[in-house]
Amino acid sequence: MLLIKLYAFPKIRDGVITRPRNERFIKKRVPNLGGIAVFIATMVSYFAFSDYTQTVRPDKLFSISIFLFFIGVRDDMEGISARSRVCFEFVCAFFIIYITYIRITTLWGIFHTTDISLFTSYVLTSVFIVGCINAYNLIDGVDGLLGSLSLLGAICFGLIFNSSDEWLWTLLCVSICGALIGFLIYNWYPSSIFMGSGGALFLGTMFACFALRVMQLHPLNFNVLHISMPHTIAFSIISIPLMDMLVVFFLRLKNNKPPFSPDNRHIHHVLLNMGLNHAQATLILIGANLIIIVFAYFIQDTGALRSLIFTILF
């Protein structure tokens, strides 16, 4: 991480240095390539300890996530139009489904529907993956927020995978945790490096696939851990980025603006406008995410549709 800081700041082109539109939120020029360290640390840690004991292997994701990662780095350095980036993301989402077999295969009885067609499965899963990728990219707006939410998510998904004997998925979550802890040392307020689009797209891809894999698991009872509605628990873990993106997109469309047009309507911007600093806004959103996960855990037995709706409303 330190090498990336030393290299990025004085030497490489200005596109790697963030130029915030509003000096109220970020008051200095900061290198934007922290995602490279997170990506490399995750891959090295995972492959150093992985084996070949499972058929649904998370390392198949790396072949596609590498492509998305470099799209994000290119976006950090030169800029890519939102339309082009989303098109690339949909192509990558299709290949993720095709290579890993991770996809939405049921609606868990919602609207009296269980099994769905292959075409519907590919469409829903692709939209979900692209939505997660962009949600994690858009939530990276203040110091420590993306890294902290991702760390919490990786811990929660790791506990679920470990309880389900999904050792390689657990290892991937642990690898991401280690990489994020090292990154947050430099990204916590006041930050000296940012994640950048490269790291955000990589994390968004990973957490979309974590959520999809959890949705494929059977209901789980392991000592004190009880999961009867995997889709509700998976949504609660990634709820802050997803709901923030959906609300912001709705407000932009309501004001006749493109959904990817930049503004200061994100939840972290709202908290900063209330007078909080970056660390306080980040801690509040981490706490909110944790409360949502606990809430979803205790109301999951109300049913597939009710538990999801209650969690969204909460």
Secondary structure, DSSP 8 states (H G I E B T S, - for coil): -HHHHHHHTTTS-GGGB---S-TTT--S--B--HHHHHHHHHHHHHHHH--S--SS-GGGGHHHHHHHHHHHHHHHHT---HHHHHHHHHHHHHHHHHHH-----B-TTGGG--B--HHHHHHHHHHHHHHHHHHHHHT--STTHHHHHHHHHHHHHHHHHHHTT-HHHHHHHHHHHHHHHHHHHHHSSS-S---HHHHHHHHHHHHHHHHHHHHHS--EEETTEEES-HHHHHHHHTHHHHHHHHHHHHHHHHTT--TT---S-SHHHHHHHTT--HHHHHHHHHHHHHHHHHHHHHHGGG-HHHHHHHHHH-
